[in-house]
Amino acid sequence: MATARKIVSELLIKTEEKGAYSTIVLDAALEKNALSPKDKAFASALFYGVLERKMTLDYIIRCYSKIEYDKIEVSAVQLLRMGLYQLLYMDGVPDNASVNETVKLASQKQKGFINALLRGFIRDGLKIDYGTLEGEAKLSIEYSCPKWLVKMWIKRFGEKATVEMLKASFGRPPLYVKVNTLKCTADQLISELKKDGIKAVKNKLLPDCVEIDKIGGVEACRAYRNGLFHVQDISSQICSKIVKPVFGETVLDMCSAPGGKSFSIAEAMGNKGEVYSFDLYDGKISMLRDGAKRLGISIIKASVNDASVYNESIPLADKVLCDVVCSGLGVIRRKPEIKYKKKQALEEIPPIQKQILKTASRYVKPGGTLIYSTCTLNYEENEGVVEEFLKENPDFAPIVVPVDIKGVEAEYCRNFFPQTTGGDGFFVATLRRIS
């Protein structure tokens, strides 16, 4: 039987060499291998931790290795990262165990090299020597974030906010769920979750948002099966609030999967009106329909549609939400591999976003609201897209939709930060069709 560490070493290689998504490969591996709950938790912490701290760990390897970094075998690099991560960041693992269990996984020719490097770092007191590094270069290594990204965030948000964002990018995010107000209150949901041994507390920012302490398996509890909630990050819930849906309105959710915002919008409307939810893939639409049925929502009409191409069969709407494809720099806590993308990859995204926003605008009624959102923190994908749209479309104007939520600016373009909302990094812009 494969050990937790052996599984993690294989997953790290798979994630790096094949570009596989961390959440998908880990979930599949934990389901396939019969690990104890304790070992599953350890494997998850080690796997995500190594991904999060990869640049920091590689810096240490370069400092201590007598072999040129690029000539070290891939499997040995992953084992060194695992060993160093346990030494630095997993207080519950004794130093000797960190070294010995890592060396056990190495090939015969790797054992001496890995053992010597890890023990050399222990002898030096497990201290990272940043040498002459300073400013953006030091922050990049200290917080394992590419220098170009650190530089971009400092330029846009300032050094203090950037450091706070970098600190908040580590560790598993809280699990937030949205209360189905068609069926219960937050207090009633918390009471129902308690019956299944799940601890939950009301969020301080949103009255219908509940934070629960059980990361996995919530779909098995009775409250979920009975449609009392759906899983949705708090930033996404805030975005749904900014839409400001009203009873009897027609609302379009142009890129709706997995459906959280559509569900929240329909609940806020009291299940009265029409919510059209679209996605490019039939499988995601099928899941969205199942979710709406579980929640007892009848006003959602879900169908396959390409948001970038105008569809004359779609009706004009009071509110049109475009939560577009993006670089995902706001969800680094969930998918740490995202931050290691090449800067050039981001340049391919804004043209797609602009086309979706332009197409979506054609469905907005005069006097209606167009909402543009992403789960990234990047001017070019956010404010840049919106500002260009406004220049090219004088029939739209920025509007401020008031929401009394701490940490959310009273502006037409809003950035949400993990350190202020506790959720994903997010962006929302609100525009009104004036003619």
Backbone torsions as a table, in degrees:
resi	resn	phi	psi	omega
1	MET	NA	133.3	-179.6
2	ALA	-69.8	139.2	177.2
3	THR	-82.5	166.7	179.2
4	ALA	-58.6	-42.7	-178.9
5	ARG	-66.6	-39.2	178.6
6	LYS	-62.8	-43.3	178.8
7	ILE	-61.8	-43.7	-179.3
8	VAL	-62.8	-43.3	-179.2
9	SER	-60.9	-39.8	179.1
10	GLU	-68.9	-38.9	-179.7
11	LEU	-68.1	-37.3	179.7
12	LEU	-64.4	-40.7	177.4
13	ILE	-64.9	-43.6	-179.8
14	LYS	-62.9	-42.5	-179.2
15	THR	-64.7	-40.8	-176.2
16	GLU	-79.0	-43.0	-174.2
17	GLU	-79.2	-35.1	-175.1
18	LYS	-106.2	-1.7	179.0
19	GLY	67.6	25.7	-178.5
20	ALA	-71.1	150.6	179.0
21	TYR	-73.9	133.0	-175.4
22	SER	-58.7	-45.1	-176.3
23	THR	-63.7	-38.4	-177.5
24	ILE	-70.0	-48.2	-176.5
25	VAL	-68.4	-36.6	179.8
26	LEU	-68.1	-47.7	179.7
27	ASP	-57.8	-42.6	-179.3
28	ALA	-65.3	-40.6	-178.7
29	ALA	-68.5	-41.1	-179.6
30	LEU	-68.1	-30.9	178.1
31	GLU	-74.6	-34.4	-177.2
32	LYS	-75.9	-38.4	-174.7
33	ASN	-99.5	135.6	-176.8
34	ALA	-83.3	77.0	177.2
35	LEU	-96.1	153.6	174.9
36	SER	-70.9	159.6	177.0
37	PRO	-54.0	-38.4	179.7
38	LYS	-64.8	-43.4	-180.0
39	ASP	-69.9	-33.5	176.4
40	LYS	-63.6	-43.1	179.1
41	ALA	-64.5	-41.5	179.0
42	PHE	-63.6	-45.8	-179.4
43	ALA	-60.8	-43.1	-179.9
44	SER	-63.2	-46.3	-178.6
45	ALA	-63.0	-42.1	-178.8
46	LEU	-70.3	-43.2	-178.9
47	PHE	-61.9	-54.3	-179.4
48	TYR	-67.2	-36.1	-179.3
49	GLY	-61.8	-44.1	178.8
50	VAL	-64.0	-41.8	177.7
51	LEU	-61.9	-43.0	-178.9
52	GLU	-63.7	-38.5	-171.4
53	ARG	-106.1	18.1	-172.4
54	LYS	-53.1	-46.1	-177.4
55	MET	-67.3	-37.8	177.3
56	THR	-64.6	-45.5	-178.8
57	LEU	-65.3	-40.4	178.9
58	ASP	-66.8	-33.4	176.4
59	TYR	-61.3	-43.1	179.2
60	ILE	-64.9	-43.2	179.2
61	ILE	-58.4	-44.8	180.0
62	ARG	-62.4	-37.1	-179.5
63	CYS	-68.3	-33.2	-172.2
64	TYR	-105.0	-16.6	-175.2
65	SER	-80.8	136.1	173.9
66	LYS	-87.0	-8.4	176.6
67	ILE	-101.0	137.9	177.5
68	GLU	-56.5	133.0	-172.1
69	TYR	-51.0	-46.6	-175.8
70	ASP	-66.8	-12.8	179.7
71	LYS	-98.9	-2.0	177.0
72	ILE	-77.9	135.8	179.7
73	GLU	-59.4	144.6	-178.1
74	VAL	-56.3	-44.0	-178.3
75	SER	-64.0	-35.3	179.1
76	ALA	-70.1	-38.4	177.2
77	VAL	-60.0	-45.2	-179.2
78	GLN	-64.3	-39.4	178.5
79	LEU	-67.1	-40.1	177.6
80	LEU	-63.3	-42.3	177.1
81	ARG	-59.3	-45.0	-179.8
82	MET	-62.4	-45.1	-179.2
83	GLY	-64.6	-45.2	-179.8
84	LEU	-65.6	-38.1	179.5
85	TYR	-62.6	-43.5	179.1
86	GLN	-62.6	-40.9	-179.7
87	LEU	-64.6	-40.5	-173.8
88	LEU	-85.9	-39.8	-165.1
89	TYR	-121.7	-5.7	-179.5
90	MET	-114.0	89.0	-174.8
91	ASP	-62.1	-26.3	-177.1
92	GLY	-78.4	-5.3	-179.3
93	VAL	-105.3	117.9	178.4
94	PRO	-60.3	148.5	-178.2
95	ASP	-56.1	-44.2	-178.8
96	ASN	-62.1	-39.8	178.8
97	ALA	-66.1	-39.8	178.7
98	SER	-57.7	-43.1	-178.3
99	VAL	-75.1	-52.5	-173.6
100	ASN	-61.6	-44.4	-178.1
101	GLU	-69.4	-29.8	176.5
102	THR	-71.4	-44.8	-179.3
103	VAL	-62.3	-35.1	179.0
104	LYS	-57.3	-32.3	-176.8
105	LEU	-82.5	-10.2	-175.5
106	ALA	-82.1	156.6	173.4
107	SER	-72.2	165.8	-175.6
108	GLN	-58.1	-39.0	-177.3
109	LYS	-78.5	-14.8	179.8
110	GLN	-91.0	-22.8	-169.6
111	LYS	-55.2	-50.3	-176.7
112	GLY	-63.5	-41.9	-179.6
113	PHE	-63.2	-47.7	-178.2
114	ILE	-66.7	-42.9	179.5
115	ASN	-61.2	-44.4	-177.5
116	ALA	-65.9	-42.6	-178.1
117	LEU	-65.2	-46.7	-178.2
118	LEU	-64.9	-41.7	-179.1
119	ARG	-72.1	-30.0	174.9
120	GLY	-63.5	-39.8	178.5
121	PHE	-67.3	-36.6	176.7
122	ILE	-64.2	-44.1	-178.9
123	ARG	-60.6	-29.8	179.7
124	ASP	-87.1	13.3	173.3
125	GLY	80.2	17.4	179.0
126	LEU	56.5	37.9	180.0
127	LYS	-106.0	134.4	177.4
128	ILE	-89.9	121.8	179.5
129	ASP	-96.5	108.1	-178.5
130	TYR	-82.9	-1.7	175.1
131	GLY	55.7	-125.6	-177.8
132	THR	-91.2	4.2	-179.3
133	LEU	-64.9	138.5	176.7
134	GLU	-153.1	169.3	177.2
135	GLY	59.3	-136.3	-177.1
136	GLU	-61.7	-35.6	-179.2
137	ALA	-64.6	-42.3	179.2
138	LYS	-68.8	-44.2	178.5
139	LEU	-59.8	-38.0	-179.9
140	SER	-59.4	-47.4	-179.8
141	ILE	-74.3	-42.5	-177.0
142	GLU	-61.2	-39.0	-177.2
143	TYR	-110.0	13.7	176.1
144	SER	48.1	59.5	-178.4
145	CYS	-139.7	130.6	-177.9
146	PRO	-51.9	141.6	-175.7
147	LYS	-60.2	-35.8	-178.8
148	TRP	-63.3	-34.1	-179.6
149	LEU	-75.1	-41.8	175.7
150	VAL	-58.7	-45.7	-179.5
151	LYS	-62.1	-42.8	-179.4
152	MET	-62.7	-44.1	-179.0
153	TRP	-69.0	-38.8	178.7
154	ILE	-63.4	-42.3	179.3
155	LYS	-62.1	-38.0	-175.4
156	ARG	-86.0	-42.1	-171.1
157	PHE	-115.9	-7.6	-177.6
158	GLY	91.8	158.6	-175.0
159	GLU	-67.8	-41.1	-177.4
160	LYS	-61.7	-49.2	179.9
161	ALA	-64.9	-36.2	179.8
162	THR	-64.6	-44.8	178.3
163	VAL	-61.8	-40.1	177.3
164	GLU	-63.1	-40.0	177.1
165	MET	-64.0	-42.3	-179.9
166	LEU	-64.2	-42.6	177.9
167	LYS	-62.7	-39.2	-177.9
168	ALA	-75.2	-7.3	-176.4
169	SER	-82.6	-4.8	-178.6
170	PHE	-100.4	150.9	176.7
171	GLY	87.1	159.9	-179.6
172	ARG	-73.2	135.9	179.4
173	PRO	-71.1	157.1	175.8
174	PRO	-61.7	157.4	175.4
175	LEU	-99.6	111.1	179.3
176	TYR	-102.0	141.8	174.2
177	VAL	-129.1	151.5	179.7
178	LYS	-100.6	125.3	178.6
179	VAL	-66.0	133.0	174.3
180	ASN	-81.5	95.7	-175.0
181	THR	-69.5	-7.0	173.8
182	LEU	-75.7	-18.4	-174.1
183	LYS	-122.2	-25.7	-174.9
184	CYS	-160.9	176.3	173.9
185	THR	-104.1	172.0	177.5
186	ALA	-61.5	-42.4	179.7
187	ASP	-63.0	-40.3	179.2
188	GLN	-66.9	-39.5	178.2
189	LEU	-63.7	-44.9	179.6
190	ILE	-59.3	-39.9	178.5
191	SER	-64.2	-41.9	179.8
192	GLU	-67.3	-40.6	178.9
193	LEU	-63.9	-36.0	-179.9
194	LYS	-60.5	-33.0	179.7
195	LYS	-62.8	-26.2	177.5
196	ASP	-99.5	14.6	176.4
197	GLY	76.0	21.5	-179.1
198	ILE	-105.3	119.8	178.0
199	LYS	-79.5	137.6	-179.1
200	ALA	-147.1	148.7	177.6
201	VAL	-135.7	152.2	177.1
202	LYS	-73.5	140.8	176.6
203	ASN	-74.4	146.5	-176.5
204	LYS	-78.5	-20.5	-177.4
205	LEU	-90.9	-39.3	-176.4
206	LEU	-123.5	127.3	-176.5
207	PRO	-66.7	-24.9	-178.5
208	ASP	-102.6	16.9	178.8
209	CYS	-109.7	131.2	-179.3
210	VAL	-124.5	137.3	177.3
211	GLU	-105.0	127.7	-178.2
212	ILE	-117.1	155.1	-172.3
213	ASP	-94.2	2.0	-178.9
214	LYS	-105.1	111.1	-174.8
215	ILE	-76.0	-42.7	-175.6
216	GLY	-110.7	155.2	172.0
217	GLY	77.3	16.3	-179.2
218	VAL	-66.1	-22.8	-179.1
219	GLU	-65.4	-16.7	-177.7
220	ALA	-86.6	-14.2	-175.7
221	CYS	-78.7	156.4	-175.5
222	ARG	-64.7	-36.9	-179.2
223	ALA	-61.8	-35.6	178.0
224	TYR	-71.3	-48.3	-178.9
225	ARG	-60.4	-32.2	-179.9
226	ASN	-85.1	4.4	174.5
227	GLY	73.4	30.5	-178.5
228	LEU	-84.9	-11.0	179.2
229	PHE	-161.6	165.3	166.6
230	HIS	-133.8	151.1	-179.7
231	VAL	-75.5	128.3	-179.6
232	GLN	-161.2	125.4	179.4
233	ASP	-59.5	150.4	-176.4
234	ILE	-62.3	-33.9	178.8
235	SER	-65.0	-39.5	176.3
236	SER	-66.4	-35.9	176.6
237	GLN	-65.2	-39.9	177.8
238	ILE	-63.7	-41.0	177.3
239	CYS	-57.7	-43.3	178.8
240	SER	-61.9	-35.8	177.0
241	LYS	-64.7	-39.0	-178.5
242	ILE	-67.4	-26.9	175.5
243	VAL	-59.7	-31.9	179.5
244	LYS	54.5	55.6	179.2
245	PRO	-69.1	146.9	-177.2
246	VAL	-126.8	148.7	177.5
247	PHE	-45.8	134.5	172.1
248	GLY	82.8	-3.8	-179.3
249	GLU	-77.3	165.8	169.9
250	THR	-107.0	123.6	-177.3
251	VAL	-125.1	135.5	174.8
252	LEU	-110.1	130.7	173.9
253	ASP	-113.3	98.2	-166.0
254	MET	-72.8	-29.5	-179.9
255	CYS	-130.8	73.2	-159.5
256	SER	-88.3	-25.3	-175.2
257	ALA	-61.1	140.8	6.5
258	PRO	-83.0	0.8	172.2
259	GLY	113.3	-4.0	-175.6
260	GLY	-55.0	-46.5	-178.5
261	LYS	-68.5	-39.0	176.5
262	SER	-60.1	-42.5	-180.0
263	PHE	-64.4	-47.1	-179.1
264	SER	-62.4	-39.6	179.2
265	ILE	-64.5	-45.9	-179.9
266	ALA	-63.5	-38.0	178.5
267	GLU	-66.8	-40.6	179.2
268	ALA	-65.1	-27.2	178.7
269	MET	-83.9	1.4	-179.2
270	GLY	66.5	25.0	-178.8
271	ASN	60.7	33.3	179.6
272	LYS	-130.4	116.7	-177.1
273	GLY	131.3	-150.5	179.6
274	GLU	-141.3	129.0	174.9
275	VAL	-121.6	116.1	177.1
276	TYR	-98.3	120.7	-176.9
277	SER	-115.9	127.6	-174.9
278	PHE	-124.8	152.0	171.3
279	ASP	-156.0	162.6	-175.3
280	LEU	-77.8	-20.4	-172.7
281	TYR	-117.7	135.1	-177.0
282	ASP	-63.6	-37.4	-179.2
283	GLY	-61.3	-39.0	179.3
284	LYS	-70.7	-35.7	177.6
285	ILE	-66.3	-38.3	178.1
286	SER	-62.3	-42.8	178.1
287	MET	-64.8	-38.4	179.3
288	LEU	-64.3	-42.2	178.4
289	ARG	-62.8	-41.1	178.5
290	ASP	-63.1	-40.0	178.9
291	GLY	-64.0	-43.0	179.3
292	ALA	-62.6	-40.2	179.2
293	LYS	-63.9	-43.6	179.3
294	ARG	-61.4	-37.7	-178.0
295	LEU	-81.5	-8.4	-179.1
296	GLY	76.9	27.0	179.2
297	ILE	-95.7	125.3	-176.6
298	SER	-110.2	-8.7	-173.3
299	ILE	-92.9	-1.3	179.3
300	ILE	-84.6	126.8	175.3
301	LYS	-113.8	104.4	-173.9
302	ALA	-102.5	135.3	178.9
303	SER	-156.6	161.6	179.7
304	VAL	-75.8	134.2	178.9
305	ASN	-161.2	143.3	174.8
306	ASP	-90.3	110.4	-174.5
307	ALA	-64.7	-17.6	-178.0
308	SER	-86.5	-9.1	-177.0
309	VAL	-117.1	129.4	-178.4
310	TYR	-65.7	134.7	-179.0
311	ASN	-122.4	108.6	-174.3
312	GLU	-68.6	-12.1	178.6
313	SER	-82.0	-11.3	178.9
314	ILE	-81.7	131.0	-176.8
315	PRO	-75.6	159.7	170.9
316	LEU	-66.9	149.1	-172.9
317	ALA	-134.6	158.2	175.8
318	ASP	-72.9	-37.5	-179.9
319	LYS	-133.4	134.4	176.3
320	VAL	-128.0	119.1	-178.6
321	LEU	-106.2	127.1	173.9
322	CYS	-118.2	100.1	173.6
323	ASP	-97.1	88.5	-163.8
324	VAL	-82.8	163.6	172.6
325	VAL	-57.9	141.8	-176.7
326	CYS	-154.5	-179.7	-178.6
327	SER	-73.0	-18.1	177.1
328	GLY	75.2	21.3	-177.8
329	LEU	-67.5	-8.4	176.4
330	GLY	-87.9	-10.8	-176.3
331	VAL	-115.3	32.4	-179.8
332	ILE	-59.9	-33.3	178.3
333	ARG	-60.6	-32.9	-178.3
334	ARG	-85.2	-36.3	-176.9
335	LYS	-133.9	78.4	-173.4
336	PRO	-59.3	-24.5	-179.2
337	GLU	-65.6	-17.9	-179.2
338	ILE	-59.3	-37.2	-174.3
339	LYS	-70.9	-12.0	-179.3
340	TYR	-94.1	7.5	175.9
341	LYS	-62.6	153.6	175.0
342	LYS	-72.2	144.7	-179.8
343	LYS	-57.9	-34.6	-177.6
344	GLN	-63.0	-28.1	-179.1
345	ALA	-63.8	-29.0	-179.1
346	LEU	-70.8	-27.2	-176.4
347	GLU	-68.7	-20.0	-178.8
348	GLU	-80.4	-13.7	-171.1
349	ILE	-85.2	-46.3	-176.4
350	PRO	-52.1	-40.0	177.9
351	PRO	-58.3	-36.6	178.0
352	ILE	-68.0	-43.1	179.7
353	GLN	-62.5	-42.2	-179.6
354	LYS	-62.8	-40.0	-179.8
355	GLN	-66.8	-40.6	178.8
356	ILE	-64.9	-44.1	-180.0
357	LEU	-63.6	-43.4	179.1
358	LYS	-60.8	-44.8	179.6
359	THR	-65.4	-44.8	-178.3
360	ALA	-61.8	-33.3	-177.5
361	SER	-62.8	-24.1	-177.6
362	ARG	-73.1	-13.5	-179.7
363	TYR	-94.7	-2.5	-175.2
364	VAL	-84.6	129.1	175.5
365	LYS	-66.6	153.3	170.5
366	PRO	-57.0	129.3	-175.8
367	GLY	87.8	-6.4	-179.5
368	GLY	-83.4	173.8	-174.8
369	THR	-115.5	136.3	175.6
370	LEU	-110.2	123.8	-177.9
371	ILE	-114.7	125.2	-179.8
372	TYR	-114.7	128.9	-178.0
373	SER	-143.2	154.9	175.2
374	THR	-144.0	165.5	172.3
375	CYS	-109.2	45.9	177.0
376	THR	-133.8	165.7	177.4
377	LEU	-126.4	80.7	-174.5
378	ASN	-151.1	116.3	-176.3
379	TYR	-52.0	-44.1	-175.5
380	GLU	-61.6	-32.5	180.0
381	GLU	-89.9	-16.4	-174.1
382	ASN	-110.3	-95.7	-178.4
383	GLU	-56.3	-36.9	-179.3
384	GLY	-60.8	-43.0	178.9
385	VAL	-65.6	-44.9	-177.1
386	VAL	-66.8	-44.0	-178.8
387	GLU	-63.3	-39.7	177.8
388	GLU	-66.5	-39.9	178.5
389	PHE	-60.5	-44.3	-179.1
390	LEU	-64.0	-36.6	178.3
391	LYS	-64.6	-36.1	-176.0
392	GLU	-90.2	-9.8	-176.4
393	ASN	-132.4	82.3	-177.6
394	PRO	-67.9	-8.7	176.6
395	ASP	-82.6	2.5	175.0
396	PHE	-120.1	145.1	179.0
397	ALA	-136.9	148.0	177.7
398	PRO	-68.0	141.2	174.6
399	ILE	-134.3	151.1	176.3
400	VAL	-100.4	117.0	175.7
401	VAL	-92.6	112.6	-175.6
402	PRO	-69.3	131.5	172.9
403	VAL	-139.2	126.6	-176.7
404	ASP	-87.8	74.2	-177.6
405	ILE	-130.1	122.7	-178.4
406	LYS	-60.9	133.3	178.1
407	GLY	89.7	-0.6	179.2
408	VAL	-113.2	117.1	-173.7
409	GLU	-65.1	151.3	174.7
410	ALA	-91.5	66.3	-179.3
411	GLU	-135.5	165.2	-179.6
412	TYR	-75.9	-25.8	171.6
413	CYS	-108.9	122.7	-175.5
414	ARG	-125.5	131.6	171.7
415	ASN	-107.4	131.8	173.8
416	PHE	-105.4	136.0	-179.0
417	PHE	-115.6	143.4	178.6
418	PRO	-54.4	-36.1	-176.8
419	GLN	-74.5	-13.3	179.5
420	THR	-107.1	-41.0	-179.6
421	THR	-96.5	-19.9	-175.8
422	GLY	83.8	-1.0	-178.3
423	GLY	-110.7	-159.8	179.7
424	ASP	-70.1	156.3	169.2
425	GLY	-67.5	135.8	-170.2
426	PHE	-151.9	157.2	177.1
427	PHE	-137.5	136.9	177.0
428	VAL	-138.1	133.1	174.1
429	ALA	-124.8	142.3	-178.6
430	THR	-122.5	128.9	-177.3
431	LEU	-130.8	148.4	178.8
432	ARG	-116.2	138.3	174.2
433	ARG	-81.9	116.0	-173.3
434	ILE	-97.8	-6.6	177.8
435	SER	-155.8	NA	NA
